[in-house]
Amino acid sequence: MNNISIIIPVLNEADTIKKLLFHLIDNASLQNISEIIVVDGGSTDGSQDIITSLDLNVKLLSSSKGRARQMNAGAKVARGSILYFLHADSFPPNRYDQFIINEVNNGNNAGCFRLKFDSNHWWLRLASWLTQFKWRACRGGDQSQFITRALYNEIGGYDENYIIYEDNILINELYERKEFVVINKKIETSARLYRKHGIWKLQYHFWTIYVKKWFGASADDLFAYYKKHIC
């Protein structure tokens, strides 16, 4: 029987983590969820205290900062046959657990959900609409990532050399193996980074990072660009 380990990397997510944890519990059949693992990368806003105060059956781990490191740390202790990596500001659809298990039972060992931003801006609505298609350029970590334990181990997990773009590196590996499906249900994610930087400015920088990687930029080059223009 397949069951799911949910792994959530966090860094200063006091504003969202409580809502997310209750959302995950309320929208799943708990018999399908092996565990929820939150991996903290050194929060200073009290995120850890919020998690421990909720009296939920949640594992809280500490790790060095960096989503790839944090997600690998969570996967290392996970017991589920399916690993489900989720950003702290992304809320999967009702019955997300069953949708994932159905795909795995159908032979699809990795994939994600369609995306919906919590914004009505026309560009973000268009970008969300495009995520229903299987094009690699439409993929990203905000859509969440499920992957069987066996396939995760075969790939070697997330590449910890990448401080950013780590989700896409794993997705590239999955596309190379033709191991990817898009579940036609929507996960809602925050547009907070777009609101902070401006939609067009941020989108330009995201496209630039994508093109830089396409032309062979290193992990350090991508992080330097991100740190200069987005951090």
C-alpha positions in Angstrom: 0.0 0.0 0.0 1.4 3.4 -1.0 1.5 6.2 1.6 2.9 9.7 1.5 5.5 11.5 3.4 5.0 15.3 3.1 8.2 17.3 3.3 8.1 21.1 3.8 11.2 23.2 3.9 10.7 26.4 5.8 12.6 29.6 6.6 10.7 32.3 8.5 7.3 31.1 7.5 5.4 32.1 10.7 2.7 33.8 8.7 1.7 30.7 6.7 2.9 27.5 8.4 0.0 27.0 10.8 -2.6 27.5 8.1 -0.8 25.1 5.8 -0.5 22.3 8.4 -4.2 22.4 9.2 -5.0 22.6 5.4 -2.9 19.4 4.8 -4.7 17.6 7.6 -8.2 18.8 6.7 -7.9 18.0 2.9 -6.6 14.4 3.1 -7.4 11.0 4.3 -4.9 10.6 7.1 -4.6 6.9 6.5 -2.7 7.9 3.3 -0.3 10.2 5.1 2.7 8.5 6.7 3.9 11.7 8.2 4.3 15.5 7.8 8.0 16.6 8.1 8.8 20.3 8.4 12.5 21.0 7.9 13.6 24.4 9.3 16.6 26.1 7.8 17.2 28.5 10.8 14.1 30.6 11.2 14.3 33.6 13.4 10.6 34.6 13.4 9.2 31.9 15.7 8.2 29.4 13.0 9.5 26.5 15.1 7.5 27.6 18.2 4.3 27.8 16.2 4.8 24.3 14.8 5.5 22.7 18.2 2.7 24.6 19.9 0.0 23.1 17.6 0.1 19.7 19.2 -0.1 18.0 15.8 1.7 14.9 14.8 4.4 16.8 12.8 8.1 16.0 12.8 10.2 19.2 13.1 13.8 18.9 11.9 16.6 21.4 11.7 19.0 21.7 8.7 21.5 24.0 7.2 19.8 26.7 5.1 19.0 25.9 1.5 15.8 24.2 0.2 17.7 21.4 -1.5 19.5 20.5 1.7 16.4 20.8 3.7 14.3 18.6 1.4 17.0 16.0 1.3 17.2 16.0 5.1 13.5 15.4 5.3 13.6 12.6 2.7 16.4 10.9 4.6 14.1 10.2 7.6 10.8 9.8 5.7 9.1 6.5 5.8 6.5 6.8 3.0 6.8 5.1 -0.3 5.9 8.5 -1.9 7.7 11.7 -1.1 5.7 14.9 -1.5 7.7 18.1 -1.5 5.7 21.2 -0.8 6.5 24.9 -0.4 5.2 26.6 2.8 3.1 29.1 0.9 1.4 26.5 -1.5 -1.9 24.8 -0.7 -2.8 21.6 -2.5 -6.3 20.7 -3.6 -8.8 18.8 -1.5 -8.0 15.0 -1.7 -4.5 15.8 -2.9 -3.3 12.6 -1.3 -5.7 10.4 -3.4 -4.8 12.2 -6.6 -1.1 11.5 -6.0 -1.6 7.8 -5.0 -3.9 7.3 -8.1 -1.1 8.5 -10.4 1.5 6.3 -8.8 -0.9 3.3 -9.0 -1.3 4.1 -12.7 2.5 3.9 -13.2 3.3 7.6 -13.0 6.2 7.9 -10.5 6.6 11.6 -10.4 4.7 14.8 -11.1 3.0 17.9 -9.9 -0.4 19.8 -9.8 -1.5 22.7 -11.9 -0.9 26.1 -10.4 -3.2 28.9 -9.3 -1.8 32.1 -7.9 -3.7 34.0 -5.2 -3.9 37.0 -7.6 -6.2 38.1 -10.3 -3.6 39.8 -12.4 -4.0 38.8 -16.0 -0.4 37.7 -16.4 -0.4 35.5 -13.4 -3.8 34.0 -14.5 -2.2 33.2 -17.9 0.9 31.8 -16.3 -1.3 29.6 -14.1 -3.4 28.4 -17.1 -0.2 27.4 -19.0 0.8 25.0 -16.1 -1.8 22.5 -17.3 0.4 21.6 -20.2 3.4 19.3 -19.9 5.9 21.8 -21.3 9.1 21.8 -19.2 9.2 25.7 -19.3 5.9 25.7 -17.3 7.3 23.8 -14.4 8.4 25.1 -11.0 8.6 24.2 -7.3 5.5 26.1 -6.4 3.5 23.4 -8.2 4.8 20.9 -5.5 6.5 17.7 -6.4 5.6 14.1 -5.8 8.1 11.3 -6.5 8.3 7.7 -5.5 11.0 6.9 -3.0 12.6 4.5 -5.5 12.8 7.1 -8.2 14.1 9.7 -5.8 16.9 7.4 -4.7 17.7 6.5 -8.3 18.2 10.2 -9.1 20.1 10.9 -5.9 17.6 13.5 -4.6 18.0 17.2 -5.0 21.3 18.6 -6.1 22.6 20.6 -3.1 24.9 22.6 -5.2 21.9 24.7 -6.3 20.7 27.3 -3.7 18.1 28.3 -6.2 16.6 26.4 -9.2 16.9 23.1 -7.3 13.3 22.2 -8.2 14.0 22.6 -11.9 17.2 20.6 -11.7 15.2 17.6 -10.3 12.4 18.2 -12.8 14.9 18.1 -15.7 16.1 14.7 -14.5 12.5 13.5 -14.4 11.8 14.8 -17.9 14.9 13.1 -19.2 13.5 9.8 -17.8 10.0 10.6 -19.2 8.8 10.3 -15.6 6.5 13.3 -15.2 2.7 13.9 -15.1 0.7 17.0 -14.4 -2.4 16.3 -12.3 -5.3 18.4 -13.6 -6.1 19.9 -10.2 -5.0 23.2 -8.9 -2.6 24.0 -6.1 -2.9 27.6 -4.9 0.3 29.4 -4.2 1.2 32.9 -3.0 2.1 35.6 -5.4 4.0 37.4 -2.6 7.3 37.6 -4.4 5.6 39.2 -7.4 3.9 41.7 -5.1 7.2 42.5 -3.5 9.2 43.1 -6.6 6.6 43.9 -9.2 5.3 41.3 -11.7 7.2 42.3 -14.8 10.5 42.9 -13.0 10.4 39.6 -11.3 9.2 37.7 -14.4 12.1 39.2 -16.3 14.6 38.0 -13.8 13.0 34.5 -13.7 13.2 34.3 -17.5 16.8 35.5 -17.3 17.7 32.7 -14.8 16.0 30.1 -17.0 17.9 31.3 -20.1 21.2 31.5 -18.3 20.8 27.9 -17.2 19.9 26.9 -20.7 23.2 28.3 -21.9 25.2 26.5 -19.2 25.4 28.9 -16.3 26.7 27.2 -13.1 24.8 26.9 -9.8 27.0 29.7 -8.4 26.3 31.9 -11.4 22.5 31.5 -11.0 22.7 32.2 -7.2 24.8 35.3 -7.7 22.3 36.7 -10.2 19.4 35.8 -7.9 21.1 37.4 -4.9 21.8 40.6 -6.8 18.4 41.1 -8.4 15.8 39.3 -6.3 17.0 38.7 -2.7 
